[in-house]
Amino acid sequence: MTSRRTFMGQSAAAASALAFPLVGGAQPKPVKVGVLHPVTGALAYSGQQCRMGALMAIEDINKAGGIKSLGGAKIEAMLGDAQSSPQAGTAEIEKMNEAGVSAVVGAFASAICLATTQAAAKYNLPHVVDVGVADQIVERGLKNTFRFGPGYKKCAEVAVSSLHVLNTAAGKPARTVMIVHEESLFGTGTANLLAKELPGYGYEVKEIIKHANPTRDFNNIALRIKQVNPDILIPANYYNEYALLVRTLQQQKITPKAIYSVLGGAASSYKFVKEFPEAANGIIDCNHWFNPKDKRSAELRKRVEAQGQFFSYEVFMTYTAMMLLADAIERAKSPDRAAIIDALASSKFANHIMPYGPTNFVNGQNMGAQPLMTQVHKGDIKVIVPRDYREIEPIFPLKG
Amino acid sequence: MLDFNILFPSVLNGITTGAVYALIALGLTLIYGVLHIINFAHGASLMVALYGVYMLKQHFGVDPYMALPIMVPAMFVLGYALQRGVINRASHGKDENILLVTLGLSIVLENLALLFFKSDTRTIETAYTLTTVQIGPAFIALPKLVSFAGALVVSAVLLLIVQKTDLGRAIRAVSKEKQGARLMGIDVDHVYAMCFGLGLASLGAAACFLMPAYYVNPQVGNGFVLVAFTIVVLGGMGSFAGALLGGLLIGVVESLGGLLLGESLGQVGIFVIFIAVLLLRPQGFFGAKA
């Protein structure tokens, strides 16, 4: 029979071996995390950018010693392709659950996130939403769903109030608005919110035009814009359509007082600015943006560009979403799903490059998250609002 | 609400967009309309041609219009080789197999493009990309006017080939009676491959006309395939004049539909016309009665 002292000694040794498996010579078991994005199909560009952000974050976390509270356990990515459709996204969640992932980060588009968060909820699988801006994603009471970035309601509010500030400062040259949006959940939801917000500030929404993805030709829409002649044009669509729309506006010689995008798929994109320098110049966008005053954001941008890629919002959104998850796993001290959900819910994550401050989740939405207003200026994208992050003085209106 | 200043540019824009559709449908009408091969890889082949034009511009500075003498023969060779080396072999000459083989081919081509080019959307800038020509109240992009002229020229060339050359006679013979043509000493496999080559060559031309004002990504062809099939049936299988007219009509219907019904619903018009033609004139505008 073992004495009480021997028992205590053996238990302590066993416990420390479990807590620090390296001491015992065993590698700590990696924490499997699902990285789910639409890397093929219509949204493939955005999906691949997201994936790159996630993998860079995992690389950084692992290089920095992994999850220290789990004895330096590495994060292991299980890559999934949502094929630009909610159904495929759901199928990937099923696979990831079977494979025993501890959490999922993804899945870029609102419509896909809506499906994947729901599917993950069945298994109490923590799901960190990287981009998906539809507020319905976090308004369904799902305990497993957390979004680090702002939703489109917040973006629409910030966009409209900032527009009003700019317009008032310029002597109120703009009164009428036209909205052009893509037809899925993101574009339609954003347009509806804007249409509700704008009249409250005294703007008249002249027309809302919805278009399909893909739209091969924007001449009709341009003609309609020409006929209505709004002071401000607000596009809310993904990259391809945004680029075609702006190109067509140039061809049709349409120059509103401002092109003022809300979550515009191209206006906050270095790729767009590089490819269409003339068309992009002066465009204002209210979008996800990093803290330009944080040196680490410039370093990350350099790293991405060194790979021959553009530092698009998808990259830094997913990068920071993965960092948020790693921080939660660190505090959960466990790869257990319920423990990670608890850690996410009480997260005060502040060591990041976004202009949010420490995380504060209410119903899975980070209340501190906010978009920034940017303007394309001399071939670069600069923050104009809010003042705390301002890099250049805004130019509004673009034409007299 | 709709005044002349809007309607006129919309119709004109529809015609020029339709010309691009017609260009894409011309190749298909030869392959699908004459030889009854349902080529689901048509969109993916267009994508390959668009990447070809893009690469020539980006890496060698070749202007898209100057790329015509390179892209047209290159796509012809690709088409010939695909038909003889892959489609014909894998399908064992059976029509129902061809459908699956071309579908598989399109998936392979798209995934190869994903592998080599990633899913990144690419565009090119030329000095004339944003140049517009004013016709009355309408501003029409110069590249669209060039594609309109290009569609006319390509359809005329294809028509000449089919009407006036030995190859054309052989194509017509094979399309009417394959076995009979074979008994008369026509190399049917060669004719099929030549047709495929010509079909893809016209896609090469279409890509040169399209690229200055459009973009390319691995999925870009999908947006055109259904429209191209519609045009071929609408115009009458195998009719180049029909494909041209069908293309222009679809362009105008889409444009006016977008203007009147809203952009999301605009394409409904295409299929309403399509169903109406199938009901009232199933052989298409220029097709002969069976």
Interface residues (C-beta under 8 A of the other chain):
Chain A: V39 T40 G41 A42 A44 Y45 G47 Q48 E183 I209 K210 H211 A212 P214 T215 R216 D217 N219 N220 I221 L223 R224 K226 Q227 Y239 N240 A243 L244 R247 Q250 Q251 Q252 K253 E275 F276 E278
Chain B: D3 N5 I6 P9 S10 N13 T17 L114 K118 S119 D120 T121 T123 E125 T129 L130 T132 F139 A141 A213 Y214 Y215 N217 P218 Q219 G223 F224 E254 S255 G258 L259 G262 E263 S264 G266 Q267
